[in-house]
Amino acid sequence: MSPANKAQLTEGSVGPLLIKMALPMLIGILSAVGFNLVDTYFVGQLGANELAAMGFSFPVAMIAGGISMGLGNGASALISRAIGAGDMHRVQRLTSDSIVLASVIVGCFILIGLLTIDPLFTAMGAKPDVLIHIRRYMHIWYPGMFFLVIPMVGNNAIRATGDTKTPGLVMLISIGLNVVLDPLFIFGIGPFPRWEIAGAAFASLMARSLAFVIAIWILIKRENMITFTHPNLSEVLQSWKQILYIGIPHAATNIIRPVGAGAVTKIVAAYGVHAVAAFGVAMRIDALALVVIMALSSVFGPFIGQNLGARKFDRIMQGLKFTHRFAMVWGIFALVVLIAASTPIASIFSGDRNVIETIVLYLYIVPIGYGFFGIYALSNAAFNVLNKPLNALSLTVIQMIVLYIPLAYAGSLWIGLPGIFAALALANAATGTLAYFWIRKTARQQFAMLAAQGNSS
């Protein structure tokens, strides 16, 4: 955990450096996305009602992921600072306290979730024939949240040491187990029980339990980052306060998106179970298509932070130019691929003609906004490091609440399903354009202020 083992982002060609740093992150993010796609693929073989149940669960899963990322990134930021300062006691205290804090929050989320399954998903538009499958799935999925959130917080703590390979490997092992267990418990192969959609939830729980064990073992045995000494209550509360100060805005940014997706899912539900099933699959395809952008976004923050500390402002502007251009190029590439292969891709997840046609329609429209979404995501990462988290939160509010939901409702009334899908492309295009100019203006203002402070000191 010495500084010599950490990546130095203040030297070297900006573009290749960012790509090199993003590659290990790509593995972990791909694994997380693959987890959802594997479940969706096997559940899709059961029928449209079961696939629709998965579609309704997706916004809830995104909220859980938002909480995980908020807590994980808040803890990681503080732990990495303590590592840099050589304060091992602080490292152990923050790591231990972050895991306890995550456990408390997840416990509350699980309890609330189990008590609100019927009213929540009914409010989202689930019909009785789909709700029965949602109950079977969520009664296992909710308790399994513990094994989703804790490993994510733990992996962020590991990443704070400068190790980005181990978290990716942990996720690869986890998804590998999920691939094996999914068909066994869903279809009842051999001696295994046929639990159908409940089997998908149970297989995920088992796979994530393995990730939990590995992550905790690494933190305790290899990194010596967890302490079992009796803590001082005031010290624990101080750790929690600092973690939440960073984590809450980040989590809020991540949670707004699934809340918006849930609202739009209700609009889509008016078109029937096939539309909801297709929408749920399509959102997972979105996540896979944008995984490269998300990996780049995850390393862009540390890049800006190190260069900001070194006052290498020109490198930050170079990074903004490179990442924004990369986002647009990747968006165009993904658009071409998804349009060309839309029917084969849709057929992987369902054999139902109506579901396939709706997925294909989505893939002809929504990817038009991928490049702009990339600019928005990368700008959000930059805003947070530049100490402007409310700017990042504002962009998300504009994208989801101000634009996407109202446009989806209007598009549904005027055009139908194509209007709903076009609303997302338009919201991404508008938000990405705003982010492009806003982050540049904010960065220049911050650099001028820091330069003035440096000259006056």
Secondary structure by P-SEA (a helix, b strand, c coil): ccccccccccccccaaaaaaaaaaaaaaaaaaaaaaaaaaaaaaaacaaaaaaaaaaaaaaaaaaaaaaaaaaaaaaaaaaaaaaccaaaaaaaaaaaaaaaaaaaaaaaaaaaacaaaaaaaacccaaaaaaaaaaaaccccccccccaaaaaaaaaaaaccaaaaaaaaaaaaaaaaaaccccccccccccccaaaaaaaaaaaaaaaaaaaaaaaacccccccccccccaaaaaaaaaaaaaccaaaaaaaaaaaaaaaaaaaaaccccaaaaaaaaaaaaaaaaaaaaaaaaaaaaaaaaaaaaaacaaaaaaaaaaaaaaaaaaaaaaaaaaaaaaaaaaaaaccccaaaaaaaaaaaaccccaaaaaaaaaaaaaaaaaaccaaaaaaaaaaaccccaaaaaaaaaacccaaaaaaaaaaaaaaaaaaaaaaaaaaaaaaaaaaaaaaaac
